[in-house]
Amino acid sequence: MGRRTLTASTLTFHQKRKRNASSYAPADLEGQDLLNLFQNWANDLGVETSQDDRQQSWVSIANVRRFAPRVVLLDLRVGYYGEPGEIVDVTSGDTVGTILDDQAPTGSNRALLFVPKQGPTAYYLAEESSRGSAGARVLRLFKRYFSDYTDSITMTTQTVTESEAWSKGAKLKEVEIRLSGHSADIADGPQVEVGTISYVARPERRSVFPGRLLAQLHKKDVVGELVSVPDLPEDRDVYVTMERDGRTKKFILGSEGAPAVREVLNDAGQPVLTDIELLETCSEKVSDMCSRNSDVWISDWSRLGKHGDE
């Protein structure tokens, strides 16, 4: 399977068009629970609503479930159209089909909405694959719907960076640079196809890198010097392994501006997390985010049980 990463967003609510506006708890939006409101909306979302001709993207919600007492899980489909082409068997190189400009090769990913019974913030976590992130598109659609749904409440969404949610106080243990799609012609021998080349840097004398290094890893010259490869191509992926409180996680960084850090759920070639494994990973992440905002996520709210599918 392909690589999957995870992004997180917060959802907060306050009075519309009011100075010093009062905030609303997501579980009580003038008597409406965000969890029920979102689940009902997602069940009613039509295919035509999820097509974006400007970006030529297509998103579909395949299934909506109350996966735990305070968690809704979406099974999603995402793809892009507008570019005709051939479907090729990568093992043999044979063409096995064609794609027209109004057809979208799609992939599946998931999104979860966590709504605490009390507190000012809900949390939306979206899985991203090589096909894109259907979850991000669904959140934008729901935000537009919510704006029309009520004249008195505004919903504000904000992407949470890992530097805020997890990596603050964590130690940078390893940096890996991956390059893809390279090949080499060996003299008097066959052409060698190389799927991925990796360069791994670890501290020699200390077990961790300086904390300031993380913010510099989007710079080509910095990562090139780190792995002693001065002329790195632009199509590179930068992974970091970090440790905090005895736990180790791997993240992938963006290459432009400040690093946009996304947690790696599974690497290329590894199995995709099951729904239960994804729920456990996201619950831990939500708990971390809550603790940094002086809020609390009670474990029973995301624990599977007799109420899990209600």
SVG drawing of the C-alpha trace seen along z (x, -y; Angstrom):
<svg xmlns="http://www.w3.org/2000/svg" viewBox="-32 -45 63 53">
<polyline fill="none" stroke="black" stroke-width="0.4" points="0.0,0.0 1.0,-3.6 2.1,-6.0 -0.6,-7.5 -0.2,-10.6 -2.5,-12.4 -3.4,-16.0 -5.5,-17.6 -7.8,-20.6 -9.6,-22.3 -13.2,-23.5 -14.4,-26.3 -17.7,-28.2 -18.6,-31.8 -21.4,-34.3 -21.6,-35.9 -20.9,-39.5 -20.4,-40.3 -17.5,-42.2 -16.2,-40.2 -18.4,-37.3 -19.3,-34.5 -18.1,-31.0 -20.2,-27.8 -19.4,-24.3 -19.5,-22.0 -21.7,-19.7 -24.3,-22.4 -24.7,-24.7 -28.0,-26.3 -29.2,-22.9 -27.7,-21.0 -24.8,-18.6 -22.1,-19.0 -21.6,-15.2 -25.2,-14.6 -25.3,-17.6 -22.2,-16.5 -23.2,-12.9 -26.6,-13.8 -25.1,-16.2 -22.5,-13.6 -25.2,-11.0 -27.1,-13.4 -24.1,-14.7 -24.7,-13.9 -22.1,-13.0 -22.8,-16.2 -22.0,-18.3 -18.6,-16.8 -17.3,-17.6 -14.9,-20.6 -14.6,-21.6 -12.1,-24.3 -9.6,-21.9 -10.9,-18.9 -11.3,-16.8 -14.0,-14.3 -14.8,-13.3 -17.4,-10.8 -18.4,-9.7 -18.8,-5.9 -19.9,-5.3 -20.6,-7.3 -20.4,-5.6 -20.7,-6.6 -17.6,-4.6 -17.3,-5.4 -19.6,-7.3 -18.2,-10.8 -16.5,-10.0 -17.8,-9.9 -15.8,-8.0 -16.1,-8.7 -14.9,-6.3 -14.0,-8.5 -13.1,-8.3 -10.9,-10.9 -9.5,-11.3 -8.7,-13.9 -9.9,-14.1 -9.3,-16.1 -6.2,-14.3 -6.7,-11.4 -4.2,-8.6 -3.5,-4.9 -3.6,-2.4 -0.3,-0.5 0.6,2.7 3.8,1.6 5.2,5.1 4.9,5.9 4.6,2.4 1.5,3.5 -1.4,1.1 -4.5,2.6 -7.0,-0.2 -7.5,-3.9 -8.8,-6.9 -10.9,-9.6 -10.8,-13.3 -14.0,-13.0 -12.9,-9.9 -11.0,-10.0 -8.7,-7.2 -9.7,-7.2 -8.3,-6.0 -9.8,-5.6 -9.0,-7.4 -10.7,-8.3 -11.6,-11.2 -12.7,-11.3 -14.6,-14.0 -14.0,-14.0 -16.6,-16.1 -16.1,-16.2 -19.2,-16.4 -17.8,-19.6 -15.2,-22.1 -14.8,-24.7 -13.1,-22.7 -13.9,-19.8 -11.1,-17.9 -11.1,-16.8 -8.4,-14.4 -8.0,-13.5 -5.9,-10.7 -4.1,-11.6 -2.9,-9.2 -1.1,-9.6 -4.5,-10.3 -5.0,-13.3 -7.1,-14.0 -10.8,-13.7 -11.1,-14.7 -9.9,-18.3 -12.5,-18.7 -15.3,-17.4 -14.4,-19.8 -14.5,-22.7 -18.0,-21.6 -19.2,-21.2 -18.0,-24.7 -19.9,-26.1 -23.0,-24.2 -22.7,-25.3 -22.5,-29.0 -25.9,-28.6 -27.3,-26.5 -27.3,-29.2 -27.2,-33.0 -26.0,-33.2 -22.9,-31.0 -19.6,-31.1 -17.4,-28.0 -13.7,-28.6 -11.3,-25.9 -7.5,-25.9 -4.9,-23.4 -2.8,-22.1 0.9,-21.7 2.8,-19.0 5.1,-21.5 2.1,-22.5 0.4,-19.2 3.2,-16.7 6.8,-17.7 7.0,-20.5 9.5,-19.2 10.3,-16.2 13.8,-15.2 14.9,-14.9 16.5,-11.5 16.9,-10.9 16.6,-12.6 15.9,-10.7 16.0,-12.1 14.2,-10.0 14.5,-10.3 12.3,-8.5 12.2,-7.5 16.0,-7.3 17.7,-4.8 21.2,-4.1 22.8,-2.5 25.6,0.0 28.4,0.3 28.3,3.7 25.3,4.7 21.5,4.2 19.8,1.0 19.2,0.8 15.8,-0.6 15.8,-2.2 12.5,-2.8 13.7,-4.8 17.1,-6.0 17.4,-7.0 20.0,-9.0 19.8,-8.7 21.5,-11.1 21.9,-10.3 23.9,-12.3 27.3,-10.8 28.2,-12.0 24.9,-12.8 21.6,-10.8 19.6,-13.8 20.0,-16.7 19.8,-20.3 16.2,-21.4 16.6,-24.3 17.4,-22.0 13.8,-21.0 12.8,-24.5 15.7,-24.5 15.0,-21.2 12.9,-22.8 16.1,-24.4 17.8,-22.4 21.3,-23.4 20.7,-22.4 19.5,-18.9 22.1,-18.5 24.9,-19.3 23.3,-17.0 23.5,-13.9 26.6,-15.1 24.7,-15.3 25.1,-18.9 23.0,-18.7 19.7,-17.2 16.8,-17.2 13.6,-19.1 11.4,-16.0 12.7,-14.8 10.8,-13.8 12.2,-14.7 11.3,-12.4 12.1,-13.0 12.0,-10.6 11.2,-12.2 11.0,-10.9 9.0,-12.2 8.0,-10.7 9.4,-7.3 7.3,-7.3 8.8,-7.5 7.0,-8.9 7.9,-9.5 6.8,-12.6 7.1,-13.9 7.9,-17.6 6.8,-20.0 9.5,-21.6 8.3,-25.2 8.3,-27.8 8.0,-26.6 7.8,-22.8 4.2,-21.5 4.6,-18.5 2.4,-15.5 2.5,-12.3 3.2,-9.1 0.6,-6.5 2.1,-3.9 5.0,-4.0 4.9,-2.9 4.7,0.9 3.4,1.2 -0.2,2.2 -2.8,-0.6 -3.9,-1.0 -7.2,0.8 -10.1,-1.4 -9.5,-0.5 -5.8,-1.2 -6.6,-4.6 -9.0,-5.4 -6.4,-4.6 -3.8,-6.7 -6.2,-9.7 -7.5,-9.4 -3.9,-9.7 -3.4,-12.7 -6.6,-14.4 -5.7,-13.7 -2.3,-15.5 -4.0,-18.5 -6.5,-18.8 -3.9,-18.7 -2.0,-21.5 -5.2,-23.6 -6.1,-22.9 -9.0,-20.8 -9.6,-17.1 -10.6,-14.2 -12.0,-11.3 -11.0,-7.9 -14.5,-6.5 -15.6,-8.9 -13.5,-7.2 -13.6,-3.6 -15.3,-0.9 -18.2,0.8 -21.9,1.4 -22.5,-2.2 -19.8,-2.3 -22.1,-2.1 -25.1,-4.0"/>
</svg>
